[in-house]
């Protein structure tokens, strides 16, 4: 399945010069959503995975589903102060 058909590009969002990849059409289409989950699962063949990390907020859509299929735990990665628990910090460059 060509997932590009289900991803809408929104130019100049959230900042001028950026191109936002809107996955909402993919999530709305049951067949595409299932196929994307299956494709992600395929990347894990032969690996022993006990935790799946999902980055806020798009990662919260597929990571728990993938973790469930793998019999693994899910770890949400959020901005500081979003969860009332012990955190680990990792810095990275912004996408835009």
C-alpha positions in Angstrom: 0.0 0.0 0.0 1.3 3.5 -0.9 0.8 5.4 2.4 1.7 8.7 0.7 -1.9 8.7 -0.7 -3.2 9.0 2.8 -0.8 11.7 4.1 -1.8 15.3 3.4 0.9 17.9 3.1 0.2 21.3 4.6 2.7 23.9 3.5 3.9 26.7 5.8 2.6 25.0 8.9 3.3 25.3 11.8 6.0 27.8 10.5 6.6 29.4 7.2 8.8 27.1 5.1 7.8 24.0 6.9 5.6 21.2 5.5 3.3 19.5 8.0 2.6 15.9 7.3 -1.1 15.3 8.3 -1.7 11.7 9.0 -5.4 12.2 9.8 -6.6 10.8 6.5 -4.6 7.6 7.1 -6.1 7.3 10.6 -9.6 7.8 9.2 -9.2 5.0 6.6 -9.5 1.6 8.4 -7.6 -0.4 5.7 -4.7 2.2 5.6 -4.6 2.4 9.4 -4.3 -1.4 9.7 -1.8 -1.7 6.9 0.4 1.0 8.5 0.3 -0.9 11.8 1.2 -4.1 10.0 4.1 -2.4 8.2 5.5 -1.0 11.5 5.2 -4.5 13.0 7.2 -5.8 10.1 10.2 -3.7 11.1 10.4 -5.6 14.4 10.8 -9.1 13.0 13.7 -10.9 14.7 14.0 -8.3 17.5 13.3 -8.9 21.1 11.4 -5.8 22.3 10.2 -5.2 25.8 9.3 -1.5 25.5 8.1 0.8 22.7 8.6 4.5 23.1 6.1 6.8 21.4 7.0 10.5 20.9 4.2 13.0 21.6 1.8 13.3 20.0 1.8 11.2 16.8 3.7 8.5 18.5 0.9 8.1 20.9 -1.3 6.7 18.0 0.8 3.8 16.8 3.3 3.1 19.6 0.7 1.6 22.1 -0.8 -0.4 19.3 2.6 -1.8 18.3 3.5 -2.4 22.0 0.2 -4.4 22.4 0.9 -6.5 19.4 4.4 -7.2 20.6 3.4 -8.0 24.2 5.6 -5.1 25.2 5.2 -2.0 27.4 4.6 1.5 26.2 6.6 4.5 27.2 5.2 7.9 26.4 7.9 10.5 25.5 6.5 14.0 26.3 7.7 17.5 26.9 8.9 18.1 30.5 6.1 18.7 33.1 3.4 16.8 31.2 3.4 13.7 33.4 3.6 13.6 37.2 6.3 11.0 37.5 10.1 10.4 37.3 11.4 11.5 33.9 14.5 11.0 31.8 15.6 13.9 29.6 16.9 13.7 26.0 17.6 16.8 24.0 17.2 17.0 20.2 16.9 19.5 17.4 13.4 20.6 16.5 11.8 19.2 13.3 11.2 22.7 11.8 
